[in-house]
Amino acid sequence: MNQYHLDLYLENLFDQNICIDQSQWQDWLTKWFNHLNLDFDKNKTYDINLRLTNDQEIQSLNKLFRQQDKPTDVLSFAALEDNFPDVYEIESIALGDIIISVETASKQANLENHSLEIELAWLASHGLLHLLGWDHPDDDSLKQMLTMQGELLNSVSVNAPSIKKYFS
């Protein structure tokens, strides 16, 4: 398995303390990135911005970028939409931004009867896959993506939620 270096830039704009600290996020995202066994340059550093926010901010972003005037759980903005540039002088490559509404995540965790930690990990793994080009325009691709999210969570000893509810 390839070993990549990932730098995480965490912005916690949510008013309360979150159950996952900077080092835990760094550990999870690095392990997930390496678990995916991507064919990227191992000599580069890959950067991800993770922003934890509230419903008001994510609703504003959702309206601006997706024309949906409502809160959502996670938004991802990939820095590179196509193949990675073939540049040798760049040591660090920005993958993009993952933005999670902790308010929505908390509501979803309560509905699903699992912890906020599990929900935040689930949403962050979803955002990471989107940054890496995964999408879910149909049920088959959604099932593949959710299955991979479960695999990623399990790889860091977080119990992944069941994906059966998405296909019943």
For each residue, the residues with C-beta under 8 A, 3 or more apart:
1: 34 35 37
2: 34 37 38 39 40 42
3: 34 42
4: 30 33 34 38 40 42 44 46
5: 30 44 45 46
6: 26 29 30 33 45 46 47 48
7: 45 46 47 48 92
8: 22 25 26 29 30 47 48 49 50
9: 47 48 49 50
10: 22 25 26 50 51 52
11: 49 50 51 52
12: 18 52
13: 51 52 53 54 57
14: 18 52 53 54 102 103
15: 54
16: 102
17:
18: 12 14 21 52 102 116 120
19: 115 116 117 120
20: 24 25 28 117 120 121
21: 18 24 25
22: 8 10 25 26
23: 26 27
24: 20 21 27 28
25: 8 10 20 21 22 28 29 50 124
26: 6 8 10 22 23 29 30
27: 23 24 30 31 156
28: 20 24 25 31 32 121 124 156 158
29: 6 8 25 26 32 33 48 50 124 128
30: 4 5 6 8 26 27 33 34
31: 27 28 34 35 155 156
32: 28 29 35 36 125 128 152 155 156
33: 4 6 29 30 36 38 46 128
34: 1 2 3 4 30 31 37
35: 1 31 32 151 152 155
36: 32 33 132 148 152
37: 1 2 34
38: 2 4 33 132
39: 2
40: 2 4 44 46 84
41: 44 84
42: 2 3 4
43: 91
44: 4 5 40 41 90 91 92 93
45: 5 6 7 91 92 93
46: 4 5 6 7 33 40 92 93 94 95
47: 6 7 8 9 92 93 94 95
48: 6 7 8 9 29 95 96 97 98 128 131
49: 8 9 11 94 96 97 98
50: 8 9 10 11 25 29 97 98 100 124 127
51: 10 11 13 97 98 99 100
52: 10 11 12 13 14 18 100 102 120
53: 13 14 57 58 99 100 101 102
54: 13 14 15 57 58 101 102 103
55: 58 59 71 101 103 104
56: 59 60 71
57: 13 53 54 60 61 99 101
58: 53 54 55 61 62 71 72 75 99 100 101 104
59: 55 56 62 63 69 70 71 72
60: 56 57 63 64
61: 57 58 64 65 75 99
62: 58 59 65 66 68 69 70 71 72 75
63: 59 60 66 67 68 69 70
64: 60 61
65: 61 62 75 77
66: 62 63 72 75
67: 63
68: 62 63 72
69: 59 62 63
70: 59 62 63
71: 55 56 58 59 62 101 103 104
72: 58 59 62 66 68 75 101 104
73: 100 101 104 105 108 123
74: 98 99 100 101 123 124 126 127
75: 58 61 62 65 66 72 97 98 99 127
76: 96 97 98 99 126 127 128 130 131
77: 65 96 97 99
78: 81 95 96 130 131 132 133
79: 93 94 95 96 97 131
80: 83 84 85 93 94 95 96
81: 78
82:
83: 80
84: 40 41 80 93
85: 80 90 93
86:
87: 90
88:
89:
90: 44 85 87 93
91: 43 44 45
92: 7 44 45 46 47
93: 44 45 46 47 79 80 84 85 90
94: 46 47 49 79 80
95: 46 47 48 78 79 80 131 132
96: 48 49 76 77 78 79 80 131
97: 48 49 50 51 75 76 77 79
98: 48 49 50 51 74 75 76 124 127 128 130 131
99: 51 53 57 58 61 74 75 76 77 127
100: 50 51 52 53 58 73 74 105 120 123 124 127
101: 53 54 55 57 58 71 72 73 74 104 105
102: 14 16 18 52 53 54 105 106 116 120
103: 14 54 55 71 106 107
104: 55 58 71 72 73 101 107 108
105: 73 100 101 102 108 109 116 119 120 123
106: 102 103 109 110 116 119
107: 103 104 110 111
108: 73 104 105 111 112 119
109: 105 106 112 114 115 116 118 119
110: 106 107 113
111: 107 108
112: 108 109 119 161
113: 110
114: 109 118 119 159 161
115: 19 109 118 119
116: 18 19 102 105 106 109 119 120
117: 19 20 120 121 158
118: 109 114 115 121 122 153 158 159 160 161
119: 105 106 108 109 112 114 115 116 122 123 161
120: 18 19 20 52 100 102 105 116 117 123 124
121: 20 28 117 118 124 125 153 156 158
122: 118 119 125 126 149 153 160 161
123: 73 74 100 105 119 120 126 127
124: 25 28 29 50 74 98 100 120 121 127 128
125: 32 121 122 128 129 148 149 152 153
126: 74 76 122 123 129 130 145 149
127: 50 74 75 76 98 99 100 123 124 130 131
128: 29 32 33 48 76 98 124 125 131 132 152
129: 125 126 132 134 145 148 149
130: 76 78 98 126 127 133 134 135
131: 48 76 78 79 95 96 98 127 128
132: 36 38 78 95 128 129
133: 78 130
134: 129 130 141 145 148
135: 130 141 145
136: 141 142 144 145 146
137: 141
138: 141 142
139: 142 143 167
140: 143 144
141: 134 135 136 137 138 144 145
142: 136 138 139 145 146 166
143: 139 140 146 147 163 166 167
144: 136 140 141 147 148
145: 126 129 134 135 136 141 142 148 149
146: 136 142 143 149 150 163 166
147: 143 144 150 151 163
148: 36 125 129 134 144 145 151 152
149: 122 125 126 129 145 146 152 153 160
150: 146 147 153 154 160 161 163
151: 35 147 148 154 155 160
152: 32 35 36 125 128 148 149 155 156
153: 118 121 122 125 149 150 156 158 159 160
154: 150 151 157 158 159 160
155: 31 32 35 151 152
156: 27 28 31 32 121 152 153
157: 154
158: 28 117 118 121 153 154
159: 114 118 153 154
160: 118 122 149 150 151 153 154
161: 112 114 118 119 122 150
162: 165
163: 143 146 147 150 166 167
164: 167 168
165: 162 168
166: 142 143 146 163
167: 139 143 163 164
168: 164 165
